[in-house]
Amino acid sequence: MRMVRPILFEELGIENVDQMYLTYEFTWRNTQRECDVIYANVRALPETSLTANPLAWKAIID
């Protein structure tokens, strides 16, 4: 799992910091957007972490 994360984040263009929750900002259709990225085991996450913020997208990578 530790080997996959740096490769995956490099391909996605996300800075690989050692945090479970990241906020990734990007431009989509000429508007600034935010995406909360969680890289963790879904079964180990609390149910509240699966709920998205209404103003941001959420991507969970298991």
PEPETA-V255274 format. One record per residue. SS is DSSP state (H for helix, E for strand, L for the rest). OMEGA is omega in whole degrees, -180 to 180 (NA if undefined). D_CENTER is the distance of its C-alpha to the mean C-alpha in Angstrom with 2 decimals. Layout:
BEGIN
SS_OMEGA_D_CENTER ; SS_OMEGA_D_CENTER
END
This chain:
BEGIN
L_-179_15.44 ; H_179_15.66 ; H_-177_16.87 ; H_-175_14.26 ; H_180_11.22 ; H_180_12.99 ; H_-180_14.18 ; H_-179_11.04 ; H_177_9.30 ; H_179_12.79 ; H_179_13.12 ; H_-179_10.07 ; L_-180_11.43 ; L_177_8.77 ; L_-176_10.81 ; L_174_10.77 ; L_-175_11.44 ; L_178_12.32 ; L_178_10.10 ; L_-180_8.41 ; E_179_6.49 ; E_172_5.39 ; E_-178_6.45 ; E_179_6.83 ; E_-178_10.33 ; E_177_12.18 ; E_178_15.49 ; E_-178_16.07 ; L_178_19.72 ; L_174_20.84 ; E_178_18.79 ; E_-179_16.09 ; E_175_12.88 ; E_176_9.76 ; E_174_6.39 ; E_-178_4.62 ; E_177_1.07 ; E_177_4.17 ; E_-176_6.33 ; L_175_9.66 ; L_-176_12.73 ; H_-179_12.68 ; H_-179_16.36 ; H_-178_16.00 ; L_173_13.69 ; L_-177_15.77 ; H_-179_16.17 ; H_-180_15.21 ; H_179_11.53 ; H_-179_11.58 ; L_-178_12.97 ; L_172_11.29 ; L_-178_12.66 ; L_-178_15.35 ; L_-178_14.61 ; L_174_10.90 ; E_176_9.01 ; E_176_6.52 ; E_179_4.91 ; E_-180_5.94 ; E_-178_7.08 ; L_NA_10.46
END
